[in-house]
């Protein structure tokens, strides 16, 4: 939510963290005016029960309540199962950035920005 929260200053973060998260920050900046879902995760034992769908629906409701017309999130391009899931929920890939390699990062490829248009605030559907 643009301008609602101030991120930490660069001097409060180490250079390594800045470098690792720069692609996500750049992607988030490509979706101004959207309700950005920072992280969505469901423990494996709770998957396939509709929890993620309900969390996205809650984010959509919150976005509409504050007058936003789109929802956005980032994910890993190589996780085609998850990308397909978000596409079935109405999200589209709008941009990507290469991941910065790191010893603790278990994926490679790109981060992608996905956006779902919500239509006019206060109305159901696009």
C-alpha positions in Angstrom: 0.0 0.0 0.0 1.9 2.9 -1.4 3.2 5.3 1.2 1.4 3.6 4.1 4.5 2.0 5.6 8.0 3.2 5.5 10.6 0.5 4.7 13.8 0.4 6.7 16.6 2.7 5.5 19.3 1.0 3.4 21.8 1.7 6.1 19.7 -0.4 8.5 20.1 -3.4 6.3 23.3 -5.2 5.3 24.4 -4.9 1.7 23.9 -8.7 1.2 20.2 -8.4 2.2 19.7 -5.3 0.0 21.2 -7.2 -3.0 19.0 -10.3 -2.3 15.7 -8.4 -2.0 16.3 -5.8 -4.7 14.5 -7.8 -7.4 11.4 -8.0 -5.2 11.5 -4.3 -4.4 11.9 -3.5 -8.1 8.9 -5.7 -9.0 6.8 -4.3 -6.2 7.5 -0.8 -7.7 6.1 -2.0 -11.0 2.7 -2.4 -9.5 2.0 1.0 -7.9 -1.5 1.4 -6.5 -2.0 -2.3 -6.0 -2.6 -4.1 -2.7 0.6 -6.1 -2.5 0.5 -9.5 -0.9 3.9 -9.8 0.6 4.0 -13.5 1.5 1.4 -16.2 1.3 2.3 -19.6 2.6 0.4 -22.6 3.8 1.9 -25.5 5.7 1.9 -28.7 3.7 -0.5 -30.5 6.0 -3.1 -27.7 5.4 -2.8 -27.5 1.6 -5.6 -28.4 -0.7 -8.3 -27.4 1.7 -9.0 -24.0 0.3 -7.1 -22.0 2.9 -4.9 -20.1 0.3 -8.0 -19.3 -1.8 -9.7 -17.9 1.3 -6.6 -15.8 2.2 -6.5 -14.4 -1.3 -10.2 -13.6 -1.1 -9.6 -11.8 2.2 -6.8 -9.8 0.6 -9.2 -8.9 -2.3 -11.8 -7.8 0.2 -9.3 -5.6 2.1 -8.0 -4.2 -1.1 -11.5 -3.2 -2.2 -12.2 -1.8 1.2 -9.4 0.7 0.9 -10.3 1.6 -2.7 -7.6 -0.4 -4.6 -8.4 -1.8 -8.0 -5.8 -4.5 -8.2 -4.0 -7.1 -6.1 -0.3 -8.0 -6.7 2.2 -10.6 -5.4 5.5 -12.1 -6.3 6.5 -15.7 -6.6 9.1 -17.9 -8.3 8.7 -18.4 -12.0 10.0 -22.0 -11.8 7.2 -23.0 -9.4 4.8 -23.7 -12.4 2.2 -25.4 -10.1 1.9 -22.2 -8.0 2.0 -19.9 -11.0 -0.8 -21.9 -12.6 -2.8 -21.7 -9.3 -2.5 -17.9 -9.2 -3.5 -17.7 -12.9 -6.6 -19.8 -12.2 -7.5 -17.2 -9.5 -7.2 -14.4 -12.1 -3.6 -13.3 -11.7 -1.4 -12.6 -14.8 2.4 -12.3 -15.0 3.3 -8.7 -15.7 7.1 -8.6 -15.0 10.1 -10.6 -13.9 13.5 -10.2 -12.4 16.4 -12.7 -12.0 16.9 -14.1 -8.6 20.2 -13.3 -6.9 22.0 -16.6 -6.2 22.5 -17.3 -2.5 23.7 -20.4 -0.6 20.4 -20.6 1.3 18.1 -20.0 -1.7 16.9 -23.3 -2.9 15.5 -22.0 -6.2 16.9 -20.4 -9.3 15.5 -18.5 -12.2 13.3 -15.5 -11.8 10.9 -13.8 -9.4 7.7 -12.8 -11.2 5.2 -10.2 -10.4 1.6 -11.2 -10.8 -1.4 -8.8 -10.8 -5.1 -9.4 -10.5 -7.4 -6.6 -11.6 -10.3 -6.2 -9.2 -12.5 -3.8 -11.1 -14.3 -0.8 -9.5 -13.9 -0.5 -5.8 -17.1 -1.5 -3.9 -18.3 -3.8 -6.7 -18.1 -7.6 -6.8 -16.0 -9.0 -9.7 -13.9 -7.3 -12.3 
